[in-house]
Amino acid sequence: MSNHTIIFTGAIFGVLAIILGAFGAHALKKVLSAEKLASFETGVRYQMYNSLFLLLLGFNSTPDFGHIRWAFYLVTAGTVLFSFSIYLLSLAEPLKQRFKFLGPVTPIGGLLMILGWGSLLIAML
């Protein structure tokens, strides 16, 4: 893994967060309830936070260091599980799908993000 990979992943998350945020603000405003739209926006917000985390990590660290590598893997996996499960759960009704199996996935993603940020903290100590 290289800094390029970390930066690329952060940039992809950032681009997708902006696209999904705009989609939520414009297209989904008329389709989702206020509660579901707020959940969707939470997914976007955390995805953007972690996009910035990865960009800072990629520009300011050495991924050869184990805790930095773990921070990247954990935050990346956590963001995918957390944010994308929220997107699907928020869109279940308009898509006429049942994504109830994703209910436990969201907190697992949150836990992975916490562990990723903790790994960075350990690396800095």
MODELLER restraints for C-alpha pairs under 7 A, 6 or more apart:
rsr = mdl.restraints
at = mdl.atoms
rsr.add(forms.Gaussian(group=physical.xy_distance, feature=features.Distance(at['CA:1:A'], at['CA:63:A']), mean=6.85, stdev=0.5))
rsr.add(forms.Gaussian(group=physical.xy_distance, feature=features.Distance(at['CA:2:A'], at['CA:63:A']), mean=6.17, stdev=0.5))
rsr.add(forms.Gaussian(group=physical.xy_distance, feature=features.Distance(at['CA:3:A'], at['CA:58:A']), mean=4.74, stdev=0.5))
rsr.add(forms.Gaussian(group=physical.xy_distance, feature=features.Distance(at['CA:3:A'], at['CA:59:A']), mean=6.90, stdev=0.5))
rsr.add(forms.Gaussian(group=physical.xy_distance, feature=features.Distance(at['CA:3:A'], at['CA:63:A']), mean=6.40, stdev=0.5))
rsr.add(forms.Gaussian(group=physical.xy_distance, feature=features.Distance(at['CA:4:A'], at['CA:58:A']), mean=7.00, stdev=0.5))
rsr.add(forms.Gaussian(group=physical.xy_distance, feature=features.Distance(at['CA:6:A'], at['CA:54:A']), mean=5.98, stdev=0.5))
rsr.add(forms.Gaussian(group=physical.xy_distance, feature=features.Distance(at['CA:6:A'], at['CA:55:A']), mean=6.84, stdev=0.5))
rsr.add(forms.Gaussian(group=physical.xy_distance, feature=features.Distance(at['CA:6:A'], at['CA:58:A']), mean=5.09, stdev=0.5))
rsr.add(forms.Gaussian(group=physical.xy_distance, feature=features.Distance(at['CA:6:A'], at['CA:72:A']), mean=6.89, stdev=0.5))
rsr.add(forms.Gaussian(group=physical.xy_distance, feature=features.Distance(at['CA:7:A'], at['CA:54:A']), mean=6.32, stdev=0.5))
rsr.add(forms.Gaussian(group=physical.xy_distance, feature=features.Distance(at['CA:7:A'], at['CA:55:A']), mean=5.01, stdev=0.5))
rsr.add(forms.Gaussian(group=physical.xy_distance, feature=features.Distance(at['CA:7:A'], at['CA:58:A']), mean=5.08, stdev=0.5))
rsr.add(forms.Gaussian(group=physical.xy_distance, feature=features.Distance(at['CA:10:A'], at['CA:51:A']), mean=4.28, stdev=0.5))
rsr.add(forms.Gaussian(group=physical.xy_distance, feature=features.Distance(at['CA:10:A'], at['CA:52:A']), mean=6.52, stdev=0.5))
rsr.add(forms.Gaussian(group=physical.xy_distance, feature=features.Distance(at['CA:10:A'], at['CA:54:A']), mean=4.88, stdev=0.5))
rsr.add(forms.Gaussian(group=physical.xy_distance, feature=features.Distance(at['CA:10:A'], at['CA:55:A']), mean=5.23, stdev=0.5))
rsr.add(forms.Gaussian(group=physical.xy_distance, feature=features.Distance(at['CA:11:A'], at['CA:51:A']), mean=6.54, stdev=0.5))
rsr.add(forms.Gaussian(group=physical.xy_distance, feature=features.Distance(at['CA:13:A'], at['CA:47:A']), mean=6.42, stdev=0.5))
rsr.add(forms.Gaussian(group=physical.xy_distance, feature=features.Distance(at['CA:13:A'], at['CA:48:A']), mean=6.77, stdev=0.5))
rsr.add(forms.Gaussian(group=physical.xy_distance, feature=features.Distance(at['CA:13:A'], at['CA:51:A']), mean=5.27, stdev=0.5))
rsr.add(forms.Gaussian(group=physical.xy_distance, feature=features.Distance(at['CA:14:A'], at['CA:48:A']), mean=5.57, stdev=0.5))
rsr.add(forms.Gaussian(group=physical.xy_distance, feature=features.Distance(at['CA:14:A'], at['CA:51:A']), mean=5.25, stdev=0.5))
rsr.add(forms.Gaussian(group=physical.xy_distance, feature=features.Distance(at['CA:17:A'], at['CA:44:A']), mean=5.30, stdev=0.5))
rsr.add(forms.Gaussian(group=physical.xy_distance, feature=features.Distance(at['CA:17:A'], at['CA:47:A']), mean=6.14, stdev=0.5))
rsr.add(forms.Gaussian(group=physical.xy_distance, feature=features.Distance(at['CA:17:A'], at['CA:48:A']), mean=5.74, stdev=0.5))
rsr.add(forms.Gaussian(group=physical.xy_distance, feature=features.Distance(at['CA:20:A'], at['CA:44:A']), mean=6.77, stdev=0.5))
rsr.add(forms.Gaussian(group=physical.xy_distance, feature=features.Distance(at['CA:21:A'], at['CA:41:A']), mean=6.74, stdev=0.5))
rsr.add(forms.Gaussian(group=physical.xy_distance, feature=features.Distance(at['CA:21:A'], at['CA:44:A']), mean=5.99, stdev=0.5))
rsr.add(forms.Gaussian(group=physical.xy_distance, feature=features.Distance(at['CA:29:A'], at['CA:37:A']), mean=6.91, stdev=0.5))
rsr.add(forms.Gaussian(group=physical.xy_distance, feature=features.Distance(at['CA:36:A'], at['CA:90:A']), mean=5.13, stdev=0.5))
rsr.add(forms.Gaussian(group=physical.xy_distance, feature=features.Distance(at['CA:39:A'], at['CA:86:A']), mean=6.67, stdev=0.5))
rsr.add(forms.Gaussian(group=physical.xy_distance, feature=features.Distance(at['CA:39:A'], at['CA:90:A']), mean=6.61, stdev=0.5))
rsr.add(forms.Gaussian(group=physical.xy_distance, feature=features.Distance(at['CA:40:A'], at['CA:86:A']), mean=6.15, stdev=0.5))
rsr.add(forms.Gaussian(group=physical.xy_distance, feature=features.Distance(at['CA:40:A'], at['CA:87:A']), mean=5.48, stdev=0.5))
rsr.add(forms.Gaussian(group=physical.xy_distance, feature=features.Distance(at['CA:40:A'], at['CA:90:A']), mean=5.94, stdev=0.5))
rsr.add(forms.Gaussian(group=physical.xy_distance, feature=features.Distance(at['CA:43:A'], at['CA:83:A']), mean=4.23, stdev=0.5))
rsr.add(forms.Gaussian(group=physical.xy_distance, feature=features.Distance(at['CA:43:A'], at['CA:86:A']), mean=5.86, stdev=0.5))
rsr.add(forms.Gaussian(group=physical.xy_distance, feature=features.Distance(at['CA:43:A'], at['CA:87:A']), mean=6.64, stdev=0.5))
rsr.add(forms.Gaussian(group=physical.xy_distance, feature=features.Distance(at['CA:44:A'], at['CA:83:A']), mean=6.70, stdev=0.5))
rsr.add(forms.Gaussian(group=physical.xy_distance, feature=features.Distance(at['CA:46:A'], at['CA:83:A']), mean=6.97, stdev=0.5))
rsr.add(forms.Gaussian(group=physical.xy_distance, feature=features.Distance(at['CA:47:A'], at['CA:79:A']), mean=5.96, stdev=0.5))
rsr.add(forms.Gaussian(group=physical.xy_distance, feature=features.Distance(at['CA:47:A'], at['CA:83:A']), mean=6.22, stdev=0.5))
rsr.add(forms.Gaussian(group=physical.xy_distance, feature=features.Distance(at['CA:50:A'], at['CA:75:A']), mean=6.90, stdev=0.5))
rsr.add(forms.Gaussian(group=physical.xy_distance, feature=features.Distance(at['CA:50:A'], at['CA:79:A']), mean=7.00, stdev=0.5))
rsr.add(forms.Gaussian(group=physical.xy_distance, feature=features.Distance(at['CA:54:A'], at['CA:72:A']), mean=6.87, stdev=0.5))
rsr.add(forms.Gaussian(group=physical.xy_distance, feature=features.Distance(at['CA:63:A'], at['CA:69:A']), mean=5.25, stdev=0.5))
rsr.add(forms.Gaussian(group=physical.xy_distance, feature=features.Distance(at['CA:67:A'], at['CA:119:A']), mean=5.37, stdev=0.5))
rsr.add(forms.Gaussian(group=physical.xy_distance, feature=features.Distance(at['CA:67:A'], at['CA:120:A']), mean=6.29, stdev=0.5))
rsr.add(forms.Gaussian(group=physical.xy_distance, feature=features.Distance(at['CA:67:A'], at['CA:123:A']), mean=5.37, stdev=0.5))
rsr.add(forms.Gaussian(group=physical.xy_distance, feature=features.Distance(at['CA:68:A'], at['CA:119:A']), mean=6.87, stdev=0.5))
rsr.add(forms.Gaussian(group=physical.xy_distance, feature=features.Distance(at['CA:68:A'], at['CA:120:A']), mean=5.97, stdev=0.5))
rsr.add(forms.Gaussian(group=physical.xy_distance, feature=features.Distance(at['CA:68:A'], at['CA:123:A']), mean=6.55, stdev=0.5))
rsr.add(forms.Gaussian(group=physical.xy_distance, feature=features.Distance(at['CA:70:A'], at['CA:116:A']), mean=6.55, stdev=0.5))
rsr.add(forms.Gaussian(group=physical.xy_distance, feature=features.Distance(at['CA:70:A'], at['CA:119:A']), mean=6.50, stdev=0.5))
rsr.add(forms.Gaussian(group=physical.xy_distance, feature=features.Distance(at['CA:71:A'], at['CA:116:A']), mean=4.07, stdev=0.5))
rsr.add(forms.Gaussian(group=physical.xy_distance, feature=features.Distance(at['CA:71:A'], at['CA:117:A']), mean=6.21, stdev=0.5))
rsr.add(forms.Gaussian(group=physical.xy_distance, feature=features.Distance(at['CA:71:A'], at['CA:119:A']), mean=5.20, stdev=0.5))
rsr.add(forms.Gaussian(group=physical.xy_distance, feature=features.Distance(at['CA:71:A'], at['CA:120:A']), mean=5.68, stdev=0.5))
rsr.add(forms.Gaussian(group=physical.xy_distance, feature=features.Distance(at['CA:72:A'], at['CA:116:A']), mean=6.79, stdev=0.5))
rsr.add(forms.Gaussian(group=physical.xy_distance, feature=features.Distance(at['CA:74:A'], at['CA:112:A']), mean=5.27, stdev=0.5))
rsr.add(forms.Gaussian(group=physical.xy_distance, feature=features.Distance(at['CA:74:A'], at['CA:113:A']), mean=5.98, stdev=0.5))
rsr.add(forms.Gaussian(group=physical.xy_distance, feature=features.Distance(at['CA:74:A'], at['CA:115:A']), mean=6.60, stdev=0.5))
rsr.add(forms.Gaussian(group=physical.xy_distance, feature=features.Distance(at['CA:74:A'], at['CA:116:A']), mean=4.67, stdev=0.5))
rsr.add(forms.Gaussian(group=physical.xy_distance, feature=features.Distance(at['CA:75:A'], at['CA:112:A']), mean=6.28, stdev=0.5))
rsr.add(forms.Gaussian(group=physical.xy_distance, feature=features.Distance(at['CA:75:A'], at['CA:113:A']), mean=4.59, stdev=0.5))
rsr.add(forms.Gaussian(group=physical.xy_distance, feature=features.Distance(at['CA:75:A'], at['CA:116:A']), mean=4.91, stdev=0.5))
rsr.add(forms.Gaussian(group=physical.xy_distance, feature=features.Distance(at['CA:77:A'], at['CA:109:A']), mean=6.97, stdev=0.5))
rsr.add(forms.Gaussian(group=physical.xy_distance, feature=features.Distance(at['CA:77:A'], at['CA:112:A']), mean=6.99, stdev=0.5))
rsr.add(forms.Gaussian(group=physical.xy_distance, feature=features.Distance(at['CA:78:A'], at['CA:109:A']), mean=3.91, stdev=0.5))
rsr.add(forms.Gaussian(group=physical.xy_distance, feature=features.Distance(at['CA:78:A'], at['CA:110:A']), mean=5.94, stdev=0.5))
rsr.add(forms.Gaussian(group=physical.xy_distance, feature=features.Distance(at['CA:78:A'], at['CA:112:A']), mean=4.64, stdev=0.5))
rsr.add(forms.Gaussian(group=physical.xy_distance, feature=features.Distance(at['CA:78:A'], at['CA:113:A']), mean=4.79, stdev=0.5))
rsr.add(forms.Gaussian(group=physical.xy_distance, feature=features.Distance(at['CA:79:A'], at['CA:109:A']), mean=6.25, stdev=0.5))
rsr.add(forms.Gaussian(group=physical.xy_distance, feature=features.Distance(at['CA:79:A'], at['CA:113:A']), mean=6.65, stdev=0.5))
rsr.add(forms.Gaussian(group=physical.xy_distance, feature=features.Distance(at['CA:81:A'], at['CA:105:A']), mean=6.16, stdev=0.5))
rsr.add(forms.Gaussian(group=physical.xy_distance, feature=features.Distance(at['CA:81:A'], at['CA:106:A']), mean=6.04, stdev=0.5))
rsr.add(forms.Gaussian(group=physical.xy_distance, feature=features.Distance(at['CA:81:A'], at['CA:109:A']), mean=4.62, stdev=0.5))
rsr.add(forms.Gaussian(group=physical.xy_distance, feature=features.Distance(at['CA:82:A'], at['CA:105:A']), mean=6.86, stdev=0.5))
rsr.add(forms.Gaussian(group=physical.xy_distance, feature=features.Distance(at['CA:82:A'], at['CA:106:A']), mean=4.43, stdev=0.5))
rsr.add(forms.Gaussian(group=physical.xy_distance, feature=features.Distance(at['CA:82:A'], at['CA:107:A']), mean=6.81, stdev=0.5))
rsr.add(forms.Gaussian(group=physical.xy_distance, feature=features.Distance(at['CA:82:A'], at['CA:109:A']), mean=4.27, stdev=0.5))
rsr.add(forms.Gaussian(group=physical.xy_distance, feature=features.Distance(at['CA:82:A'], at['CA:110:A']), mean=5.76, stdev=0.5))
rsr.add(forms.Gaussian(group=physical.xy_distance, feature=features.Distance(at['CA:85:A'], at['CA:102:A']), mean=5.90, stdev=0.5))
rsr.add(forms.Gaussian(group=physical.xy_distance, feature=features.Distance(at['CA:85:A'], at['CA:105:A']), mean=6.67, stdev=0.5))
rsr.add(forms.Gaussian(group=physical.xy_distance, feature=features.Distance(at['CA:85:A'], at['CA:106:A']), mean=5.84, stdev=0.5))
rsr.add(forms.Gaussian(group=physical.xy_distance, feature=features.Distance(at['CA:86:A'], at['CA:106:A']), mean=6.72, stdev=0.5))
rsr.add(forms.Gaussian(group=physical.xy_distance, feature=features.Distance(at['CA:88:A'], at['CA:99:A']), mean=6.93, stdev=0.5))
rsr.add(forms.Gaussian(group=physical.xy_distance, feature=features.Distance(at['CA:89:A'], at['CA:99:A']), mean=5.93, stdev=0.5))
rsr.add(forms.Gaussian(group=physical.xy_distance, feature=features.Distance(at['CA:92:A'], at['CA:98:A']), mean=5.92, stdev=0.5))
rsr.add(forms.Gaussian(group=physical.xy_distance, feature=features.Distance(at['CA:92:A'], at['CA:99:A']), mean=6.33, stdev=0.5))
